[in-house]
Amino acid sequence: MGKLAAQVMADRAARDDAKAKLDEHYHAFKADIDERGLAGRIADDALDQAKLMFDEAATMVEEHPAAIGGTLAALMLWFLRNPLIDLAQRLYAGVRNQVS
């Protein structure tokens, strides 16, 4: 057998191995879809992603507590800006009335 024929045979064997692995993965995936359904897989994936995001957020809070505290304080001030402005205006008006 020539060198080229041996290479063709080796390539075919590699192709057949790759196809067998692909078929195995495909059948395992199909069995999983049949068992849990597509919605179940999507829900499981979404839950896994949410867990990863929560873990990452918890790590971020542990590593940078001052930045998180400052951000939360800024958000609270933003949400309470109108009541705080009203309070400051009333205090200023009260002081101005007492002075005049």
C-alpha positions in Angstrom: 0.0 0.0 0.0 1.3 3.4 -1.0 2.0 6.3 1.3 -1.0 8.2 0.0 -3.4 5.2 0.5 -2.1 4.8 4.1 -2.8 8.5 4.7 -6.4 8.1 3.2 -7.0 5.1 5.5 -5.7 7.0 8.6 -7.9 10.0 7.7 -10.9 7.8 7.2 -10.3 6.2 10.6 -10.0 9.6 12.3 -13.2 10.8 10.5 -15.0 7.7 11.7 -13.8 8.2 15.3 -15.0 11.8 15.2 -18.3 10.8 13.7 -18.8 8.2 16.4 -18.0 10.7 19.2 -20.4 13.2 17.6 -23.2 10.6 17.3 -22.6 9.7 21.0 -22.9 13.3 22.1 -25.9 13.8 19.8 -27.8 10.8 21.2 -26.9 11.8 24.8 -28.2 15.3 24.1 -31.4 13.9 22.4 -32.0 11.6 25.4 -31.6 14.5 27.8 -34.0 16.6 25.7 -36.5 13.8 25.6 -36.2 13.3 29.4 -36.3 16.9 30.6 -37.6 18.7 27.6 -36.3 21.9 26.1 -38.0 24.2 28.7 -36.4 22.2 31.5 -33.0 22.6 30.0 -33.5 26.3 29.5 -34.7 26.6 33.1 -31.7 24.7 34.4 -29.3 26.8 32.4 -31.0 30.0 33.6 -30.8 28.8 37.2 -27.1 27.9 36.8 -26.4 31.3 35.3 -28.2 33.1 38.1 -26.2 31.1 40.7 -23.0 32.1 39.0 -24.0 35.7 38.9 -24.9 35.7 42.6 -21.6 34.1 43.5 -19.7 36.7 41.5 -21.7 39.5 43.1 -21.0 38.1 46.6 -17.3 37.9 45.7 -17.4 41.5 44.5 -19.0 42.6 47.7 -16.4 40.8 49.8 -13.5 42.2 47.8 -14.8 45.8 47.5 -17.1 46.7 50.4 -16.4 50.4 50.3 -17.3 50.7 46.6 -20.5 48.8 47.1 -21.4 50.9 50.2 -20.7 54.1 48.3 -22.8 53.0 45.4 -25.7 52.0 47.6 -25.5 55.4 49.4 -25.5 57.2 46.1 -28.6 55.2 45.0 -30.4 56.0 48.2 -29.7 59.7 47.9 -30.9 59.6 44.3 -34.1 57.9 45.2 -34.7 60.2 48.2 -33.6 63.4 46.4 -37.0 65.0 46.3 -37.9 64.5 49.9 -34.4 65.7 50.9 -34.7 68.8 48.8 -38.1 69.6 50.3 -36.7 69.1 53.8 -33.8 71.4 53.0 -36.1 74.1 51.5 -38.4 73.9 54.6 -35.4 74.2 57.0 -34.0 77.1 55.0 -37.4 78.9 54.9 -37.7 78.4 58.7 -34.2 79.8 59.3 -34.9 82.7 57.0 -38.2 83.5 58.7 -36.5 83.5 62.1 -33.7 85.8 60.9 -36.0 88.3 59.3 
